[in-house]
Amino acid sequence: MDQALNNHRSQLATLAAWAMFSRGLEAEFSSAAQEQLASLNGPATETGEGIRDLRERDWFSIDNDDSRDLDQLSLSEPLPKGGLRVWVAVADVDALVKKGTPIDQHAQLNTTSVYTSARIFPMLPERLSTDLTSLNQDEDRLAMVIEMAFSDDGVLVESSIYRALVRNKAQLAYDAMSAWIDGEGALPEPAQRVHGLSVQLRAQDGLAQKLRVLRRAEGSLEFETFQPRAQFEGERIASIHLQPQNRARQLIEELMIVTNGCTARFLAAHGGVALRRVVRSPERWLRIVDVVRGFGTQLPNQPDGPALEAFLARQHKVDPLRFPDLSLVIVKLMGSGEYVVERSGQPPIGHFGLAVRDYMHSTAPNRRFPDLITLRLLKAALAGERSPYAPAELAELADHCTLQEDAARKVERQMRKSEAALLLHSRVGERFDGVVTGVSDQGTWVRIFEPPVEGRLRGHVPDLNVGKLVRVHLVSTSVERGFVDFALER
């Protein structure tokens, strides 16, 4: 019995599978998908005039320490008159997972991989997403390559897209790479093995920071959201840590944003329809204005990205402790992103949060179905073939992907709450310092600092403002429901 109680991973994995089912997501692959998987003998091999051999170039990947589903690589070299040429390679998942096959049907149903601490529910079977279609180190893989040239001040000058055969020379991780960029650690060993890779990394980091500056000037919103991650020791949860934003993450984020813009414009130039990722201009802008007014700042009455970004940057500097909670309030008022079908020639809706007009998801086809759709659209356009998706089919998929992505986020959020309840269940009665993170008709919420866990205040709760520092004690937890309840100290 004690062993069962101590097996946190098993308990959470069972809860996660139930959460998937309750949200309309499939936790397991069908027998037909398993049969299709068993029929695959190895990675896709394809040659032809349209596929370039770029395996000798010094490609590298940067991802989480535990990531095994590698979707993209990058490569760069300086331009003769200043600036930088950058290549981004995206895994050609479609080469093995064809439209309408059983594995594709599972991917289309879930539309995304779902990540929980105890169990990952991959969109594609692990033998594909972490091996046969993953851009693993020292393996030859087919890819879609987006080649881009940037001026010395970070402005995109030109881009092209084509298919290629690539080989990852160095698999790197965010935290170790960021420590090296910041001068706080050595260059990771996989990068040391590749001559000149440190120069590439410095150049791409420099470009990423220039791209960030340019987007912020256009009104890109910089948030710092609350992203706790459970850490296990054996089968037990030992701690919960916040996932830090760092320079290596920013490097990849900026390259992916500009790459997604290039794929969106490429498909628009080829006259078809495409599945774009949009965040509309906030309908609840006046509520955002009210929130910001409470901090002594007046925003215009019409949506104004640069004005909001200036306020957020100022608050991040003067009050970093409460900034994640302010970020969450603004994000909720902005509304979540969605997938829409846009036709060539019509004005793009754009992405308000990123301050870009042309945007789609195209760089993670191992873990997001919209990216796999985009990959198929790109391949058809390059081959001069008809789109594999009719406009009406794409419209249905846009709605479906939006709904399923929201369901996946809810599963992940629900499991983070259960993880927190499991970590704290033996600490009822202990006292913690925290900050008020939410006040509504449904109750008042507080986030304690160590461990970083959010819960609801019970008992008599006076009027409290978001950002108020409080002292609380833990009243109760419920792992199954994901409840953590606190009460104010008197």
Buried (B, 14 or more C-beta within 10 A) or exposed (E): EEEEEEBBBBBBBEBBBBBBEEBEBBBEBBEEBBEBBEEBEEBBEEEEEEBBEBBEBBBBBBBEEEBBBBBBBBBBBEBEEEBBBBBBBBBBBBBBBEEEBBBBBBBBBBBBBBBBBBBBBBBBBBBBBBBBBBBBBEBBBBBBBBBBBBBEEBEBEEBEBBBBBBBBBBBBBBBBBBBBBEEEEEBBEBBEEBEEBEEBBEBBBEBBBBBBEBBBEEBBBBBBEBEBBBEBEEBEBEBBEBBEBBBBBBBBBBBBBBBBBBBBBBBBEBEBBBBBBBBBBBEEBBBBBEBBEEEEBEBEEEBBBBBBBBBBEEBBEEEEEBBBBBBBBBBEBBBEBBBBBBEEEEEBBBBBBBBBBBBBBBBBBBBBBBBBBBBBBBBBBBEEEEBBBEEEBBBEBBEBBBBBBEBBBBBBEBBBBBBBBBBBBEEEEEEBEBBBBBBEEEEBBBBBEEBBBBBBBBEEBEEBEBBBEBBBBBBBBEBEEBBBBBBBEE
